[in-house]
């Protein structure tokens, strides 16, 4: 199962909504892929290294 499918089920949202919001976040943060988002979250201590 894809991450967007799992997230949409957990939040009771459509997969399209999750993907749209994901795209907007990437655009606002000037990121082009998920690895860059994870690195940014680690840098700003939004997540710990045990979660990555």
C-alpha positions as CSV (number, residue, x, y, z in Angstrom):
1,X,0.0,0.0,0.0
2,X,1.3,3.5,-0.9
3,X,2.0,6.0,1.8
4,X,-0.7,8.4,0.5
5,X,-3.3,5.5,0.8
6,X,-2.3,4.8,4.4
7,X,-2.3,8.4,5.3
8,X,-5.6,9.1,3.7
9,X,-7.2,6.1,5.6
10,X,-5.7,7.2,8.9
11,X,-7.0,10.8,8.5
12,X,-10.3,9.9,6.8
13,X,-9.4,11.9,3.7
14,X,-9.3,11.0,0.1
15,X,-6.0,10.0,-1.5
16,X,-6.3,12.9,-3.9
17,X,-6.6,15.3,-1.0
18,X,-3.4,13.9,0.6
19,X,-1.5,14.0,-2.6
20,X,-2.6,17.6,-3.3
21,X,-1.5,18.8,0.1
22,X,1.8,16.9,-0.3
23,X,2.4,18.6,-3.6
24,X,1.7,22.0,-2.1
25,X,4.0,21.4,0.8
26,X,6.8,20.4,-1.5
27,X,6.2,23.5,-3.7
28,X,6.2,25.9,-0.7
29,X,9.4,24.4,0.7
30,X,11.0,24.3,-2.8
31,X,11.6,20.5,-2.5
32,X,11.6,18.0,-5.3
33,X,11.4,14.7,-3.6
34,X,10.6,12.9,-0.2
35,X,14.3,12.5,0.7
36,X,14.8,16.2,0.7
37,X,11.7,16.6,3.0
38,X,13.1,14.0,5.4
39,X,16.5,15.8,5.5
40,X,14.8,19.1,6.1
41,X,12.8,17.6,9.0
42,X,15.9,16.1,10.5
43,X,17.8,19.4,10.2
44,X,15.0,21.3,12.0
45,X,14.5,18.4,14.5
46,X,10.9,17.9,13.5
47,X,11.6,14.2,13.5
48,X,14.4,12.2,15.2
49,X,16.9,10.1,13.4
50,X,15.2,6.9,14.8
51,X,12.1,7.8,12.8
52,X,13.9,8.4,9.4
